[in-house]
């Protein structure tokens, strides 16, 4: 999902830290932020879920 440049939802150049970003609402928020161009850092305590979330978020062209 590409957001047009200049859109009020264009988060390019911004970084978001999402705690609990490896599942549920946190992962949904991280995914939405990444879809709108933000670079996303997630924090979660389960390494396996973190790896799965990183793989899912990797489909967006962000870091």
mmCIF file as Biopython writes it, N, C-alpha, C and O atoms, coordinates in Angstrom:
data_model
#
loop_
_atom_site.group_PDB
_atom_site.id
_atom_site.type_symbol
_atom_site.label_atom_id
_atom_site.label_alt_id
_atom_site.label_comp_id
_atom_site.label_asym_id
_atom_site.label_entity_id
_atom_site.label_seq_id
_atom_site.pdbx_PDB_ins_code
_atom_site.Cartn_x
_atom_site.Cartn_y
_atom_site.Cartn_z
_atom_site.occupancy
_atom_site.B_iso_or_equiv
_atom_site.auth_seq_id
_atom_site.auth_asym_id
_atom_site.pdbx_PDB_model_num
ATOM 1   N N  . UNK A ? 1  ? 0.842  -1.168  0.000  1.0 0.0 1  A 1 
ATOM 2   C CA . UNK A ? 1  ? 0.000  0.000   0.000  1.0 0.0 1  A 1 
ATOM 3   C C  . UNK A ? 1  ? 0.889  1.233   0.000  1.0 0.0 1  A 1 
ATOM 4   O O  . UNK A ? 1  ? 1.518  1.542   1.012  1.0 0.0 1  A 1 
ATOM 5   N N  . UNK A ? 2  ? 0.946  1.924   -1.098 1.0 0.0 2  A 1 
ATOM 6   C CA . UNK A ? 2  ? 1.763  3.124   -1.204 1.0 0.0 2  A 1 
ATOM 7   C C  . UNK A ? 2  ? 0.919  4.351   -0.901 1.0 0.0 2  A 1 
ATOM 8   O O  . UNK A ? 2  ? -0.208 4.481   -1.378 1.0 0.0 2  A 1 
ATOM 9   N N  . UNK A ? 3  ? 1.476  5.238   -0.108 1.0 0.0 3  A 1 
ATOM 10  C CA . UNK A ? 3  ? 0.785  6.479   0.240  1.0 0.0 3  A 1 
ATOM 11  C C  . UNK A ? 3  ? 1.400  7.589   -0.589 1.0 0.0 3  A 1 
ATOM 12  O O  . UNK A ? 3  ? 2.622  7.735   -0.608 1.0 0.0 3  A 1 
ATOM 13  N N  . UNK A ? 4  ? 0.570  8.385   -1.285 1.0 0.0 4  A 1 
ATOM 14  C CA . UNK A ? 4  ? 1.108  9.459   -2.111 1.0 0.0 4  A 1 
ATOM 15  C C  . UNK A ? 4  ? 1.922  10.448  -1.290 1.0 0.0 4  A 1 
ATOM 16  O O  . UNK A ? 4  ? 1.558  10.776  -0.161 1.0 0.0 4  A 1 
ATOM 17  N N  . UNK A ? 5  ? 3.025  10.922  -1.863 1.0 0.0 5  A 1 
ATOM 18  C CA . UNK A ? 5  ? 3.840  11.932  -1.207 1.0 0.0 5  A 1 
ATOM 19  C C  . UNK A ? 5  ? 2.996  13.174  -0.966 1.0 0.0 5  A 1 
ATOM 20  O O  . UNK A ? 5  ? 2.196  13.557  -1.819 1.0 0.0 5  A 1 
ATOM 21  N N  . UNK A ? 6  ? 3.167  13.799  0.176  1.0 0.0 6  A 1 
ATOM 22  C CA . UNK A ? 6  ? 2.388  14.978  0.513  1.0 0.0 6  A 1 
ATOM 23  C C  . UNK A ? 6  ? 1.079  14.647  1.200  1.0 0.0 6  A 1 
ATOM 24  O O  . UNK A ? 6  ? 0.363  15.546  1.640  1.0 0.0 6  A 1 
ATOM 25  N N  . UNK A ? 7  ? 0.759  13.371  1.297  1.0 0.0 7  A 1 
ATOM 26  C CA . UNK A ? 7  ? -0.453 12.932  1.978  1.0 0.0 7  A 1 
ATOM 27  C C  . UNK A ? 7  ? -0.311 13.210  3.473  1.0 0.0 7  A 1 
ATOM 28  O O  . UNK A ? 7  ? 0.795  13.129  4.006  1.0 0.0 7  A 1 
ATOM 29  N N  . UNK A ? 8  ? -1.408 13.536  4.160  1.0 0.0 8  A 1 
ATOM 30  C CA . UNK A ? 8  ? -1.299 13.739  5.610  1.0 0.0 8  A 1 
ATOM 31  C C  . UNK A ? 8  ? -0.908 12.452  6.344  1.0 0.0 8  A 1 
ATOM 32  O O  . UNK A ? 8  ? -0.555 12.492  7.523  1.0 0.0 8  A 1 
ATOM 33  N N  . UNK A ? 9  ? -0.971 11.325  5.654  1.0 0.0 9  A 1 
ATOM 34  C CA . UNK A ? 9  ? -0.602 10.047  6.257  1.0 0.0 9  A 1 
ATOM 35  C C  . UNK A ? 9  ? 0.784  9.583   5.828  1.0 0.0 9  A 1 
ATOM 36  O O  . UNK A ? 9  ? 1.168  8.448   6.111  1.0 0.0 9  A 1 
ATOM 37  N N  . UNK A ? 10 ? 1.545  10.450  5.145  1.0 0.0 10 A 1 
ATOM 38  C CA . UNK A ? 10 ? 2.895  10.103  4.717  1.0 0.0 10 A 1 
ATOM 39  C C  . UNK A ? 10 ? 3.840  10.244  5.909  1.0 0.0 10 A 1 
ATOM 40  O O  . UNK A ? 10 ? 4.090  11.356  6.375  1.0 0.0 10 A 1 
ATOM 41  N N  . UNK A ? 11 ? 4.357  9.134   6.398  1.0 0.0 11 A 1 
ATOM 42  C CA . UNK A ? 11 ? 5.250  9.136   7.554  1.0 0.0 11 A 1 
ATOM 43  C C  . UNK A ? 11 ? 6.706  8.920   7.159  1.0 0.0 11 A 1 
ATOM 44  O O  . UNK A ? 11 ? 7.536  8.585   8.005  1.0 0.0 11 A 1 
ATOM 45  N N  . UNK A ? 12 ? 7.020  9.108   5.879  1.0 0.0 12 A 1 
ATOM 46  C CA . UNK A ? 12 ? 8.396  8.954   5.411  1.0 0.0 12 A 1 
ATOM 47  C C  . UNK A ? 12 ? 9.312  9.876   6.208  1.0 0.0 12 A 1 
ATOM 48  O O  . UNK A ? 12 ? 8.983  11.036  6.454  1.0 0.0 12 A 1 
ATOM 49  N N  . UNK A ? 13 ? 10.461 9.346   6.605  1.0 0.0 13 A 1 
ATOM 50  C CA . UNK A ? 13 ? 11.421 10.139  7.360  1.0 0.0 13 A 1 
ATOM 51  C C  . UNK A ? 13 ? 11.182 10.119  8.864  1.0 0.0 13 A 1 
ATOM 52  O O  . UNK A ? 13 ? 11.940 10.727  9.620  1.0 0.0 13 A 1 
ATOM 53  N N  . UNK A ? 14 ? 10.141 9.429   9.302  1.0 0.0 14 A 1 
ATOM 54  C CA . UNK A ? 14 ? 9.842  9.323   10.730 1.0 0.0 14 A 1 
ATOM 55  C C  . UNK A ? 14 ? 10.163 7.917   11.212 1.0 0.0 14 A 1 
ATOM 56  O O  . UNK A ? 14 ? 10.136 6.963   10.435 1.0 0.0 14 A 1 
ATOM 57  N N  . UNK A ? 15 ? 10.464 7.796   12.495 1.0 0.0 15 A 1 
ATOM 58  C CA . UNK A ? 15 ? 10.741 6.500   13.107 1.0 0.0 15 A 1 
ATOM 59  C C  . UNK A ? 15 ? 9.722  6.271   14.215 1.0 0.0 15 A 1 
ATOM 60  O O  . UNK A ? 15 ? 9.465  7.165   15.022 1.0 0.0 15 A 1 
ATOM 61  N N  . UNK A ? 16 ? 9.146  5.081   14.255 1.0 0.0 16 A 1 
ATOM 62  C CA . UNK A ? 16 ? 8.180  4.722   15.292 1.0 0.0 16 A 1 
ATOM 63  C C  . UNK A ? 16 ? 8.724  3.556   16.107 1.0 0.0 16 A 1 
ATOM 64  O O  . UNK A ? 16 ? 9.247  2.592   15.549 1.0 0.0 16 A 1 
ATOM 65  N N  . UNK A ? 17 ? 8.600  3.646   17.417 1.0 0.0 17 A 1 
ATOM 66  C CA . UNK A ? 17 ? 8.928  2.539   18.314 1.0 0.0 17 A 1 
ATOM 67  C C  . UNK A ? 17 ? 7.613  1.975   18.826 1.0 0.0 17 A 1 
ATOM 68  O O  . UNK A ? 17 ? 6.820  2.686   19.442 1.0 0.0 17 A 1 
ATOM 69  N N  . UNK A ? 18 ? 7.388  0.695   18.568 1.0 0.0 18 A 1 
ATOM 70  C CA . UNK A ? 18 ? 6.143  0.053   18.980 1.0 0.0 18 A 1 
ATOM 71  C C  . UNK A ? 18 ? 6.476  -1.043  19.985 1.0 0.0 18 A 1 
ATOM 72  O O  . UNK A ? 18 ? 7.091  -2.051  19.638 1.0 0.0 18 A 1 
ATOM 73  N N  . UNK A ? 19 ? 6.064  -0.833  21.237 1.0 0.0 19 A 1 
ATOM 74  C CA . UNK A ? 19 ? 6.250  -1.882  22.241 1.0 0.0 19 A 1 
ATOM 75  C C  . UNK A ? 19 ? 5.138  -2.907  22.058 1.0 0.0 19 A 1 
ATOM 76  O O  . UNK A ? 19 ? 3.995  -2.555  21.766 1.0 0.0 19 A 1 
ATOM 77  N N  . UNK A ? 20 ? 5.482  -4.163  22.231 1.0 0.0 20 A 1 
ATOM 78  C CA . UNK A ? 20 ? 4.509  -5.223  21.963 1.0 0.0 20 A 1 
ATOM 79  C C  . UNK A ? 20 ? 4.232  -5.354  20.480 1.0 0.0 20 A 1 
ATOM 80  O O  . UNK A ? 20 ? 3.165  -5.817  20.077 1.0 0.0 20 A 1 
ATOM 81  N N  . UNK A ? 21 ? 5.207  -4.939  19.659 1.0 0.0 21 A 1 
ATOM 82  C CA . UNK A ? 21 ? 5.016  -4.913  18.216 1.0 0.0 21 A 1 
ATOM 83  C C  . UNK A ? 21 ? 5.169  -6.249  17.528 1.0 0.0 21 A 1 
ATOM 84  O O  . UNK A ? 21 ? 5.221  -6.303  16.299 1.0 0.0 21 A 1 
ATOM 85  N N  . UNK A ? 22 ? 5.243  -7.333  18.289 1.0 0.0 22 A 1 
ATOM 86  C CA . UNK A ? 22 ? 5.415  -8.647  17.665 1.0 0.0 22 A 1 
ATOM 87  C C  . UNK A ? 22 ? 4.116  -9.438  17.585 1.0 0.0 22 A 1 
ATOM 88  O O  . UNK A ? 22 ? 4.132  -10.607 17.200 1.0 0.0 22 A 1 
ATOM 89  N N  . UNK A ? 23 ? 2.991  -8.824  17.941 1.0 0.0 23 A 1 
ATOM 90  C CA . UNK A ? 23 ? 1.721  -9.541  17.838 1.0 0.0 23 A 1 
ATOM 91  C C  . UNK A ? 23 ? 0.538  -8.661  18.183 1.0 0.0 23 A 1 
ATOM 92  O O  . UNK A ? 23 ? 0.692  -7.599  18.786 1.0 0.0 23 A 1 
ATOM 93  N N  . UNK A ? 24 ? -0.626 -9.106  17.801 1.0 0.0 24 A 1 
ATOM 94  C CA . UNK A ? 24 ? -1.866 -8.427  18.161 1.0 0.0 24 A 1 
ATOM 95  C C  . UNK A ? 24 ? -1.953 -6.990  17.671 1.0 0.0 24 A 1 
ATOM 96  O O  . UNK A ? 24 ? -1.567 -6.674  16.546 1.0 0.0 24 A 1 
ATOM 97  N N  . UNK A ? 25 ? -2.468 -6.127  18.541 1.0 0.0 25 A 1 
ATOM 98  C CA . UNK A ? 25 ? -2.660 -4.720  18.191 1.0 0.0 25 A 1 
ATOM 99  C C  . UNK A ? 25 ? -1.325 -4.047  17.895 1.0 0.0 25 A 1 
ATOM 100 O O  . UNK A ? 25 ? -1.234 -3.230  16.979 1.0 0.0 25 A 1 
ATOM 101 N N  . UNK A ? 26 ? -0.285 -4.381  18.664 1.0 0.0 26 A 1 
ATOM 102 C CA . UNK A ? 26 ? 1.027  -3.777  18.444 1.0 0.0 26 A 1 
ATOM 103 C C  . UNK A ? 26 ? 1.563  -4.071  17.050 1.0 0.0 26 A 1 
ATOM 104 O O  . UNK A ? 26 ? 2.090  -3.181  16.383 1.0 0.0 26 A 1 
ATOM 105 N N  . UNK A ? 27 ? 1.431  -5.318  16.611 1.0 0.0 27 A 1 
ATOM 106 C CA . UNK A ? 27 ? 1.887  -5.682  15.267 1.0 0.0 27 A 1 
ATOM 107 C C  . UNK A ? 27 ? 1.030  -4.993  14.216 1.0 0.0 27 A 1 
ATOM 108 O O  . UNK A ? 27 ? 1.540  -4.552  13.186 1.0 0.0 27 A 1 
ATOM 109 N N  . UNK A ? 28 ? -0.259 -4.898  14.471 1.0 0.0 28 A 1 
ATOM 110 C CA . UNK A ? 28 ? -1.137 -4.188  13.539 1.0 0.0 28 A 1 
ATOM 111 C C  . UNK A ? 28 ? -0.738 -2.730  13.399 1.0 0.0 28 A 1 
ATOM 112 O O  . UNK A ? 28 ? -0.735 -2.187  12.295 1.0 0.0 28 A 1 
ATOM 113 N N  . UNK A ? 29 ? -0.400 -2.092  14.518 1.0 0.0 29 A 1 
ATOM 114 C CA . UNK A ? 29 ? 0.031  -0.691  14.480 1.0 0.0 29 A 1 
ATOM 115 C C  . UNK A ? 29 ? 1.369  -0.560  13.751 1.0 0.0 29 A 1 
ATOM 116 O O  . UNK A ? 29 ? 1.548  0.336   12.927 1.0 0.0 29 A 1 
ATOM 117 N N  . UNK A ? 30 ? 2.308  -1.458  14.060 1.0 0.0 30 A 1 
ATOM 118 C CA . UNK A ? 30 ? 3.611  -1.425  13.401 1.0 0.0 30 A 1 
ATOM 119 C C  . UNK A ? 30 ? 3.453  -1.600  11.897 1.0 0.0 30 A 1 
ATOM 120 O O  . UNK A ? 30 ? 4.119  -0.919  11.116 1.0 0.0 30 A 1 
ATOM 121 N N  . UNK A ? 31 ? 2.576  -2.508  11.492 1.0 0.0 31 A 1 
ATOM 122 C CA . UNK A ? 31 ? 2.326  -2.759  10.074 1.0 0.0 31 A 1 
ATOM 123 C C  . UNK A ? 31 ? 1.724  -1.524  9.405  1.0 0.0 31 A 1 
ATOM 124 O O  . UNK A ? 31 ? 2.132  -1.157  8.303  1.0 0.0 31 A 1 
ATOM 125 N N  . UNK A ? 32 ? 0.759  -0.885  10.060 1.0 0.0 32 A 1 
ATOM 126 C CA . UNK A ? 32 ? 0.128  0.312   9.494  1.0 0.0 32 A 1 
ATOM 127 C C  . UNK A ? 32 ? 1.125  1.464   9.394  1.0 0.0 32 A 1 
ATOM 128 O O  . UNK A ? 32 ? 1.144  2.176   8.391  1.0 0.0 32 A 1 
ATOM 129 N N  . UNK A ? 33 ? 1.947  1.653   10.415 1.0 0.0 33 A 1 
ATOM 130 C CA . UNK A ? 33 ? 2.950  2.716   10.381 1.0 0.0 33 A 1 
ATOM 131 C C  . UNK A ? 33 ? 3.950  2.473   9.251  1.0 0.0 33 A 1 
ATOM 132 O O  . UNK A ? 33 ? 4.303  3.400   8.522  1.0 0.0 33 A 1 
ATOM 133 N N  . UNK A ? 34 ? 4.405  1.229   9.108  1.0 0.0 34 A 1 
ATOM 134 C CA . UNK A ? 34 ? 5.340  0.893   8.033  1.0 0.0 34 A 1 
ATOM 135 C C  . UNK A ? 34 ? 4.694  1.080   6.665  1.0 0.0 34 A 1 
ATOM 136 O O  . UNK A ? 34 ? 5.343  1.540   5.726  1.0 0.0 34 A 1 
ATOM 137 N N  . UNK A ? 35 ? 3.419  0.723   6.553  1.0 0.0 35 A 1 
ATOM 138 C CA . UNK A ? 35 ? 2.713  0.880   5.278  1.0 0.0 35 A 1 
ATOM 139 C C  . UNK A ? 35 ? 2.621  2.345   4.871  1.0 0.0 35 A 1 
ATOM 140 O O  . UNK A ? 35 ? 2.507  2.660   3.686  1.0 0.0 35 A 1 
ATOM 141 N N  . UNK A ? 36 ? 2.672  3.235   5.852  1.0 0.0 36 A 1 
ATOM 142 C CA . UNK A ? 36 ? 2.598  4.668   5.569  1.0 0.0 36 A 1 
ATOM 143 C C  . UNK A ? 36 ? 3.979  5.319   5.529  1.0 0.0 36 A 1 
ATOM 144 O O  . UNK A ? 36 ? 4.088  6.545   5.538  1.0 0.0 36 A 1 
ATOM 145 N N  . UNK A ? 37 ? 5.036  4.499   5.485  1.0 0.0 37 A 1 
ATOM 146 C CA . UNK A ? 37 ? 6.370  5.012   5.225  1.0 0.0 37 A 1 
ATOM 147 C C  . UNK A ? 37 ? 7.277  5.192   6.419  1.0 0.0 37 A 1 
ATOM 148 O O  . UNK A ? 37 ? 8.442  5.545   6.239  1.0 0.0 37 A 1 
ATOM 149 N N  . UNK A ? 38 ? 6.799  4.966   7.635  1.0 0.0 38 A 1 
ATOM 150 C CA . UNK A ? 38 ? 7.650  5.126   8.814  1.0 0.0 38 A 1 
ATOM 151 C C  . UNK A ? 38 ? 8.618  3.954   8.931  1.0 0.0 38 A 1 
ATOM 152 O O  . UNK A ? 38 ? 8.266  2.813   8.633  1.0 0.0 38 A 1 
ATOM 153 N N  . UNK A ? 39 ? 9.840  4.248   9.367  1.0 0.0 39 A 1 
ATOM 154 C CA . UNK A ? 39 ? 10.741 3.180   9.776  1.0 0.0 39 A 1 
ATOM 155 C C  . UNK A ? 39 ? 10.258 2.739   11.153 1.0 0.0 39 A 1 
ATOM 156 O O  . UNK A ? 39 ? 9.929  3.581   11.989 1.0 0.0 39 A 1 
ATOM 157 N N  . UNK A ? 40 ? 10.211 1.441   11.398 1.0 0.0 40 A 1 
ATOM 158 C CA . UNK A ? 40 ? 9.592  0.923   12.618 1.0 0.0 40 A 1 
ATOM 159 C C  . UNK A ? 40 ? 10.581 0.067   13.400 1.0 0.0 40 A 1 
ATOM 160 O O  . UNK A ? 40 ? 11.252 -0.803  12.844 1.0 0.0 40 A 1 
ATOM 161 N N  . UNK A ? 41 ? 10.656 0.335   14.704 1.0 0.0 41 A 1 
ATOM 162 C CA . UNK A ? 41 ? 11.391 -0.519  15.633 1.0 0.0 41 A 1 
ATOM 163 C C  . UNK A ? 41 ? 10.357 -1.162  16.547 1.0 0.0 41 A 1 
ATOM 164 O O  . UNK A ? 41 ? 9.487  -0.479  17.087 1.0 0.0 41 A 1 
ATOM 165 N N  . UNK A ? 42 ? 10.453 -2.473  16.716 1.0 0.0 42 A 1 
ATOM 166 C CA . UNK A ? 42 ? 9.514  -3.157  17.609 1.0 0.0 42 A 1 
ATOM 167 C C  . UNK A ? 42 ? 10.259 -3.675  18.826 1.0 0.0 42 A 1 
ATOM 168 O O  . UNK A ? 42 ? 11.460 -3.943  18.777 1.0 0.0 42 A 1 
ATOM 169 N N  . UNK A ? 43 ? 9.517  -3.810  19.922 1.0 0.0 43 A 1 
ATOM 170 C CA . UNK A ? 43 ? 10.063 -4.392  21.136 1.0 0.0 43 A 1 
ATOM 171 C C  . UNK A ? 43 ? 9.101  -5.470  21.604 1.0 0.0 43 A 1 
ATOM 172 O O  . UNK A ? 43 ? 7.908  -5.223  21.779 1.0 0.0 43 A 1 
ATOM 173 N N  . UNK A ? 44 ? 9.625  -6.649  21.801 1.0 0.0 44 A 1 
ATOM 174 C CA . UNK A ? 44 ? 8.828  -7.753  22.316 1.0 0.0 44 A 1 
ATOM 175 C C  . UNK A ? 44 ? 9.752  -8.717  23.035 1.0 0.0 44 A 1 
ATOM 176 O O  . UNK A ? 44 ? 10.952 -8.739  22.762 1.0 0.0 44 A 1 
ATOM 177 N N  . UNK A ? 45 ? 9.221  -9.505  23.941 1.0 0.0 45 A 1 
ATOM 178 C CA . UNK A ? 45 ? 10.056 -10.389 24.752 1.0 0.0 45 A 1 
ATOM 179 C C  . UNK A ? 45 ? 10.190 -11.802 24.196 1.0 0.0 45 A 1 
ATOM 180 O O  . UNK A ? 45 ? 10.975 -12.596 24.714 1.0 0.0 45 A 1 
ATOM 181 N N  . UNK A ? 46 ? 9.431  -12.127 23.142 1.0 0.0 46 A 1 
ATOM 182 C CA . UNK A ? 46 ? 9.470  -13.472 22.573 1.0 0.0 46 A 1 
ATOM 183 C C  . UNK A ? 46 ? 10.273 -13.442 21.273 1.0 0.0 46 A 1 
ATOM 184 O O  . UNK A ? 46 ? 9.790  -12.927 20.264 1.0 0.0 46 A 1 
ATOM 185 N N  . UNK A ? 47 ? 11.502 -13.991 21.282 1.0 0.0 47 A 1 
ATOM 186 C CA . UNK A ? 47 ? 12.355 -13.926 20.090 1.0 0.0 47 A 1 
ATOM 187 C C  . UNK A ? 47 ? 11.724 -14.535 18.833 1.0 0.0 47 A 1 
ATOM 188 O O  . UNK A ? 47 ? 11.911 -14.007 17.737 1.0 0.0 47 A 1 
ATOM 189 N N  . UNK A ? 48 ? 10.986 -15.630 18.974 1.0 0.0 48 A 1 
ATOM 190 C CA . UNK A ? 48 ? 10.367 -16.259 17.806 1.0 0.0 48 A 1 
ATOM 191 C C  . UNK A ? 48 ? 9.298  -15.356 17.203 1.0 0.0 48 A 1 
ATOM 192 O O  . UNK A ? 48 ? 9.217  -15.211 15.983 1.0 0.0 48 A 1 
ATOM 193 N N  . UNK A ? 49 ? 8.477  -14.747 18.059 1.0 0.0 49 A 1 
ATOM 194 C CA . UNK A ? 49 ? 7.451  -13.824 17.568 1.0 0.0 49 A 1 
ATOM 195 C C  . UNK A ? 49 ? 8.089  -12.566 16.983 1.0 0.0 49 A 1 
ATOM 196 O O  . UNK A ? 49 ? 7.577  -12.006 16.013 1.0 0.0 49 A 1 
ATOM 197 N N  . UNK A ? 50 ? 9.210  -12.116 17.571 1.0 0.0 50 A 1 
ATOM 198 C CA . UNK A ? 50 ? 9.917  -10.956 17.018 1.0 0.0 50 A 1 
ATOM 199 C C  . UNK A ? 50 ? 10.382 -11.251 15.595 1.0 0.0 50 A 1 
ATOM 200 O O  . UNK A ? 50 ? 10.204 -10.432 14.694 1.0 0.0 50 A 1 
ATOM 201 N N  . UNK A ? 51 ? 10.979 -12.431 15.400 1.0 0.0 51 A 1 
ATOM 202 C CA . UNK A ? 51 ? 11.469 -12.805 14.069 1.0 0.0 51 A 1 
ATOM 203 C C  . UNK A ? 51 ? 10.330 -12.860 13.053 1.0 0.0 51 A 1 
ATOM 204 O O  . UNK A ? 51 ? 10.481 -12.394 11.924 1.0 0.0 51 A 1 
ATOM 205 N N  . UNK A ? 52 ? 9.193  -13.426 13.450 1.0 0.0 52 A 1 
ATOM 206 C CA . UNK A ? 52 ? 8.042  -13.507 12.545 1.0 0.0 52 A 1 
ATOM 207 C C  . UNK A ? 52 ? 7.516  -12.114 12.213 1.0 0.0 52 A 1 
ATOM 208 O O  . UNK A ? 52 ? 7.146  -11.846 11.070 1.0 0.0 52 A 1 
ATOM 209 N N  . UNK A ? 53 ? 7.482  -11.233 13.203 1.0 0.0 53 A 1 
ATOM 210 C CA . UNK A ? 53 ? 7.005  -9.868  12.971 1.0 0.0 53 A 1 
ATOM 211 C C  . UNK A ? 53 ? 7.952  -9.114  12.048 1.0 0.0 53 A 1 
ATOM 212 O O  . UNK A ? 53 ? 7.507  -8.383  11.162 1.0 0.0 53 A 1 
ATOM 213 N N  . UNK A ? 54 ? 9.250  -9.286  12.249 1.0 0.0 54 A 1 
ATOM 214 C CA . UNK A ? 54 ? 10.238 -8.620  11.392 1.0 0.0 54 A 1 
ATOM 215 C C  . UNK A ? 54 ? 10.077 -9.086  9.951  1.0 0.0 54 A 1 
ATOM 216 O O  . UNK A ? 54 ? 10.165 -8.286  9.020  1.0 0.0 54 A 1 
ATOM 217 N N  . UNK A ? 55 ? 9.842  -10.379 9.771  1.0 0.0 55 A 1 
ATOM 218 C CA . UNK A ? 55 ? 9.625  -10.908 8.421  1.0 0.0 55 A 1 
ATOM 219 C C  . UNK A ? 55 ? 8.372  -10.286 7.799  1.0 0.0 55 A 1 
ATOM 220 O O  . UNK A ? 55 ? 8.386  -9.898  6.630  1.0 0.0 55 A 1 
ATOM 221 N N  . UNK A ? 56 ? 7.297  -10.192 8.572  1.0 0.0 56 A 1 
ATOM 222 C CA . UNK A ? 56 ? 6.054  -9.597  8.064  1.0 0.0 56 A 1 
ATOM 223 C C  . UNK A ? 56 ? 6.249  -8.124  7.723  1.0 0.0 56 A 1 
ATOM 224 O O  . UNK A ? 56 ? 5.784  -7.663  6.681  1.0 0.0 56 A 1 
ATOM 225 N N  . UNK A ? 57 ? 6.928  -7.388  8.587  1.0 0.0 57 A 1 
ATOM 226 C CA . UNK A ? 57 ? 7.122  -5.955  8.353  1.0 0.0 57 A 1 
ATOM 227 C C  . UNK A ? 57 ? 8.110  -5.706  7.216  1.0 0.0 57 A 1 
ATOM 228 O O  . UNK A ? 57 ? 8.114  -4.629  6.619  1.0 0.0 57 A 1 
ATOM 229 N N  . UNK A ? 58 ? 8.945  -6.695  6.917  1.0 0.0 58 A 1 
ATOM 230 C CA . UNK A ? 58 ? 9.938  -6.551  5.864  1.0 0.0 58 A 1 
ATOM 231 C C  . UNK A ? 58 ? 9.353  -6.394  4.474  1.0 0.0 58 A 1 
ATOM 232 O O  . UNK A ? 58 ? 10.075 -6.025  3.548  1.0 0.0 58 A 1 
ATOM 233 N N  . UNK A ? 59 ? 8.070  -6.663  4.301  1.0 0.0 59 A 1 
ATOM 234 C CA . UNK A ? 59 ? 7.460  -6.513  2.970  1.0 0.0 59 A 1 
ATOM 235 C C  . UNK A ? 59 ? 7.259  -5.050  2.599  1.0 0.0 59 A 1 
ATOM 236 O O  . UNK A ? 59 ? 7.019  -4.728  1.435  1.0 0.0 59 A 1 
ATOM 237 N N  . UNK A ? 60 ? 7.357  -4.159  3.594  1.0 0.0 60 A 1 
ATOM 238 C CA . UNK A ? 60 ? 7.272  -2.725  3.322  1.0 0.0 60 A 1 
ATOM 239 C C  . UNK A ? 60 ? 8.677  -2.219  3.011  1.0 0.0 60 A 1 
ATOM 240 O O  . UNK A ? 60 ? 9.659  -2.767  3.510  1.0 0.0 60 A 1 
ATOM 241 N N  . UNK A ? 61 ? 8.773  -1.205  2.210  1.0 0.0 61 A 1 
ATOM 242 C CA . UNK A ? 61 ? 10.082 -0.680  1.818  1.0 0.0 61 A 1 
ATOM 243 C C  . UNK A ? 61 ? 10.579 0.317   2.864  1.0 0.0 61 A 1 
ATOM 244 O O  . UNK A ? 61 ? 10.814 1.487   2.560  1.0 0.0 61 A 1 
ATOM 245 N N  . UNK A ? 62 ? 10.735 -0.160  4.093  1.0 0.0 62 A 1 
ATOM 246 C CA . UNK A ? 62 ? 11.221 0.671   5.191  1.0 0.0 62 A 1 
ATOM 247 C C  . UNK A ? 62 ? 12.207 -0.143  6.010  1.0 0.0 62 A 1 
ATOM 248 O O  . UNK A ? 62 ? 12.364 -1.342  5.778  1.0 0.0 62 A 1 
ATOM 249 N N  . UNK A ? 63 ? 12.866 0.487   6.954  1.0 0.0 63 A 1 
ATOM 250 C CA . UNK A ? 63 ? 13.809 -0.226  7.824  1.0 0.0 63 A 1 
ATOM 251 C C  . UNK A ? 63 ? 13.154 -0.547  9.142  1.0 0.0 63 A 1 
ATOM 252 O O  . UNK A ? 63 ? 13.783 -1.146  10.014 1.0 0.0 63 A 1 
#
